[in-house]
Amino acid sequence: MHDTIPLYSLFSVEIPASASPTIKSESITLDTETTGLSPDHGAEILQLSIINQDGEVSSVLMKGSEYTVAIRFRFNRKVENPIFAFTIKDPKGTELCGTNTMLEGKTLERVEAGMTGVVRFRQKMRLQGGQYFLSLGCTSYAGDELKVHHRLYDICHIQVVSDYNTIGVYDVESDISYANLNYAR
C-alpha cells in the first residue's frame, strides 16, 4: 500500500537526511523534554501519519471507515521484544480504545541499535462523531519491569465525522431485524 509514510503536517520529527531520506525538511522538531522521551533513549518515534481509507494523510476520519496509524521509529540501542502502542482519548482524558503490538501478537523479537522502520495499525473507526486525541508509545519488558522508550501523550487531534450517531462513544454496528411479526385478529 505505502512504501513510505507521507509527512503528517501536524507532527513529525526532523532527523538527518542520511538517516531517512523520506522525512521532509519542513518537519517540526519535537522537544524531547516535553514529549516523553525516556531517559534510556532506547527508541524514538520519528513520525506519525494517519492515513484514511482513500490513502490520504488526514486527521479527519469518517465514522465507519478504515484508517491506518503509521509510526516511523528508530532504535538507539538493542531492545528485546519492543512494543508499539496507540490509544485514543476523549477531550476529558478518558482512554476509549487502542491496542499494542504485544496484545495483537505482532512484536519484533529483537532490534539492534540503528534499526529504523514503520509500524502500521489498520482498523475501522467505530467512535461516534466528535473530537479525540491520539497518544503513541514504544516500550519493552526487562523481566517484569516495563521500560518506557518513548511516549507521546495527546500528540495529535482526531476529528471523527459522522452522518449518524448511536448511544455512547462507540458504535456497536448492530444489524437489526424483525421476525415472526403477527397481528392479532
N, C-alpha and C positions, 0 to 999 in steps of 0.2 A: 504494500500500500504506500508507505512513506519510507524512503531510504534515509532521509534526513528530516529533522524536526524544523518546521518553519519557525521563524522568530516570533515569539509572542510579545506584542508591543508593550505590555504592562510589566513583564517580568523576564529578565534574562541576566545572566552574569557574564561580564566581559572576561575572556581568557585570551591568552596569546594565540594569534592566528596559526602558529605552527602546531599548537596542541589540538585545535579543532577548527578546520577551515570553514565549517558550516555556520559557525557563530558569527553574526554580523557585527561590524564595528560600531554601529549605533546602539548597541545594547547598553543596559543600565547596570552599573556595578553595585552589588549589594554590600552593605556594611556588615561584616561578619559578627560584630559585637551585638547587633540588633536582630539578626536573622536566625540565631540559634545554632551557629556552628559550634560543635562540641570542642572542648579543649584538646581532645585526642586527634582532631582533624583527620580522622580515618577516611572520610569520604566527603565530597562536596556535591550538592545539587547545583548544576550549572545553568539549566534552562528548563522552562516549563512551556508546554503548548497544550491547549485544549482544542481538540480537533472535532468539529461537528460531523454529522452524517454525510455532508457533502464534501468532506475533506478540507474544509476551510478552518483556519485558526480563528477561534472566536470564543468569547466568554459569555455569549448569549446562546442558550440552548433551548430547543423546543421540548416540552414535556412529551415523553413517549419516544423520543428519538435516540439513536445510538450516538455515543460520543467516546472519545479517547482522551485520557490524561496521559501525556507523554513527558517523561522526565529524563533529561540528559544528565549524566553523572560522571564523576572522576574519583577514583580511589587514590589516596595518598600513601597508603600502606597496605600490606597484606591483611585481608579480612576474611574470616571463615563465615560462610552462610549469611551474607548480608540480606537484610530485609528492607524492602522499599514499601512505603505506605502512603495512602492519601485518605483524608477524611473531609467530609462536607459538614459545615456547621450552619445553624441559623444565625440571624443577627444578635440573638441573645447569648450565643456561645455554646448552645447545646449541640453536641455531636449527633448528627442524624443518620449518617451512613458512611461507609468507607470500607477499605479492605487493605490487605498487605500480601506480599508475595509468599510469606510463610503460611498464612491461612489458606491461600489458594494453591499451595504445593508447588510454587514456581520459584524457589530460591536458587541462587547460584551457589554451587558448592564451595568454591574458593575463588577469590580475586587477588591479584597481585598489584602492588604499587604501580601507578601509571595507567592502569586499565581505565578506559572510557567506554561509554555505551549509552544506550537508551532503553528504558523500560516503559512499556505501554500497558495501560489498563483500559480495556474496552468494555463498555457496559451500556445499559439503557437508562435514560434519565426518567426516573419514576417520581421525583419530588414534584409537589404542586408548584404552580407558578409563583414566583417570588424571588427574593434576594438571598443569596447564600455566600459562604466563604470557604475557600479551599486551603487545606493545610497539607504539607508534604513532610516526609521524613525518610531517613536511612539509618537503620540501627543494626545491631547484631547481638548475639549472646556469647559471653565468655563463661561457660558453665551455666550457672543460674543467674548471673549478673547481666542485666541489659546494658549494652554500650550504645550510647547515642552518638552518631557520627555527624548528622546534620538534620536539623528540624527547621521548618519554615511555617510558622503559625499564621493563619489567615492571610496568606500571601497574595491571594487572588480573589476578586469578586466574581461571582457567577450569577447571571440573571436567567431564570427559567421562565419562559413564555408559554402560556397555556391557553387553549381555546375553550377549555372546560376544567373545572376543579371538582374534587370529591372531598370527603370528610378527612380531616387530619393533614399531615405533611407528606404522606406517602400514598400513591395511587396503587391500590391492590389489583387493579386491572381486572375487575370481576367481569365474567361473561354471564350475563343474566338471561335466564329463560324461564318460561312457564310451562307447566304440563298439567294434564288432566283437569282442565277448566270446564266445569259443568254448571249450567244454570238450573236452579230448582224450578219445577213446573207445578 
